[in-house]
Amino acid sequence: MDITTVLIDLDGTLYDIENGYEEHVRQNVFRFMVERLGVRDVATARMLWQEHFRVYNQSLRALRAARFSFDTSEYWDFIRAGASDFLRPNPALRALLESLPQEKWVFTNCSEKHCHIALELLGLQGCFAGVIGADAMGDAAKPAPTAFATAFKAMGELRPGTHIAMFEDSAKNLATAKALGLTTLLGHPGPPKNP
């Protein structure tokens, strides 16, 4: 099998899921719901979020499904604030990525803007051909097959196949990738992703 392209997830794959950033983002989602959307308290926000996140696999889509209306850019800036407190350059990871001859893309349910900020903080800018994120996917998110279709189109792939590998920490995202014929690698088996 000849792998020519690699899709790599951001959260929990390009940085350690246990470094505190994902939990920080999750708490920011609840704060956003209370401070900007008028939800009564964090406990209520958490219950509403959990109910919809299970279905939509992305907080932005979960809040839209709960019929909240808000500015998307403001939302991303609010929930992703504070990344510099958690993300640090990772020279070993950069060296590993640079050693891979394949074209590499980040494929994330995060916004492209905040993915680029994270890549810069991790010292990984310039390692990827591009970022395919929430802005490009619109109303879709991983693991939906339509999100993958957006990624393939962005990469100039007419159809997926075993020449594409995907690194992820979410088994459900990898299940879709595998069903589409991609080679899959589970990056960090641990608790389910939530931001």
N, C-alpha and C positions, 0 to 999 in steps of 0.2 A: 504494500500500500504506500502510495507516494503523497505525503501531506504537503500541500503547497501554501495553505492559508490557515492561520490560527485565530480563532475568536477567543478573547479572554474577558471574563467578567471583572468588574471593578471591586465592589464591596465584598470583603471576605475572601477574595482570591488574590488581588494585587496587594492587599495588606491583611494582616492578621485580624480575623473577625473578633478576637477577644481583646483588642487594644482599647476598647471603650468607645470608639467613634460611632459604631452602629447603634449602640445603646443611647449615645448622646443625640443622634439624629432622631431616633424613635421618641425620646423625651421632647425634642423640639417639635415634632409633629403634634404631640398632645398639647404642648404650650400654644402652638399656632391655633389649634382648634378652640382653645379657651380664650386666648387673647385677641384673635382676629376673627373668629367665626362665631363667637358668642356661646360656645358650649359651656354648661354650668361649671364643671370642674374636671380635673384630670381623670378621675375614675370614670366619669361618664364618657369622656373623650376616648379613653382606652377601650371601653365596651363597644362604642360605635365603630371605632377603627377596626377592632378585631372582627366584628361581624362582617364588614365589607372587605377587609384585606384578604380574608380566607378565599374569597371569590376572585378578586381582581389582582392580587399578587404585587400591588404597587400602591403606596399610600396616596399618591395623587389621584389615581383612578378610583380608589376606595372612597375618598372624600367627595369626588364628583358623583359617584354612585349614591352616596348618602344625601345628595341634592344640595351640597354646599357650593356657593359661587364665590370665586376669589381670583385674584390675579396670579397667574402661574409663575411669573418671574419672581414676584414677591414671596410666594410660597417656597420656591427652591432656595432663594437667598436666606430665608428665615430658617428652614429646617437644616440646611447644610452649613450654617454659620458655625465657626469654631473648629473647622477642619485642621487648622495649623496647630491646635493644642494636642492633636492625636497622630497626625501623619508626619513621618520623618523620611528623609532620603534613605533608600535601600540600595547601596552600591552592588551588593551581591545579586539582587534581583535584576538590576539593570544589566549586569554582566551576563547573566543567564539569558535574558531576553535578546541581548545583542549577539549572543552565540547561536541563536536559532536562525537558520537561513530563510525560513518561511516569512511571508508577509503576515504581519500581526495587526489585528484590529481589536479595540475595546468594544464590547457589546454589553451595555448596562441599562438598567431601568432608571438610572439617575439622569439628570439633565446633562447635556453635552458641556455646558459652561462649567458646571461644578465637577464634572469628571476631569476636565482639563486642569482645574485648580488642584484636584487631588493628585493628578499625574505630576504636576510641577512640584508639589510638596513631597512626593515620593521620589523625586529625582528621576522620573521616567519619561520626561518630555522628549519627543523625537524618536521614541522606541516603536511607535505605532504608525501605520498608514492612515489611520483615522479613528474616530469615535462614533459609534452608532448608539444613540441614547434616546431618552424620553421625547425630545423634540422631534426627532426623525420618525419615531414610532407612532406619534400622535395618540390615537385612542387605544392603541394596543400596548402590551408589555409582555416580556417573557413571563410565562412559557407559551404564550399564544403563538400558533403557527404563523399568523399574520405579522407578528413582530420579527420572526425569523425571515419572512419574505422581504421585509423592509431591509434587513441586514444584508441579505444576498444581493438585492438590487443596489444598495450603496457600495458594495464591494465589486460590483460589475459581474457577479456570478449569474449566469443564465439559469442554472439549476444547482441545487446542493449535491453533494456527493461525499464519498469517503476521502476525497482529497482535502476536505476541511476538517480540522480538529477544533473542539471546544473545551476550554478549561473553565470550570464553574465550581461553586461550592453548594449549589442548589440541585438536589436530585431531580426535582420536578422540571427544572429548566433543561437538564440533561436528557430527561426522558423524551421531551419534544425533539431535541437535537438528534438523538439516536433514531427516533422514528422517521426523521427526515434523511437519514443516511449518513450523518456526520460521525466521525470518530469522537468519543467523549472521554473526558478525564475528570473525575471528581477531585477538586483541589483541596478542600478542607472539610472533611466530614465532621459535622458538629450540629449544634442546635439549628433549627430552621431559621432562615433569614426573615427579618421583619420590617426594615425601614422602607 
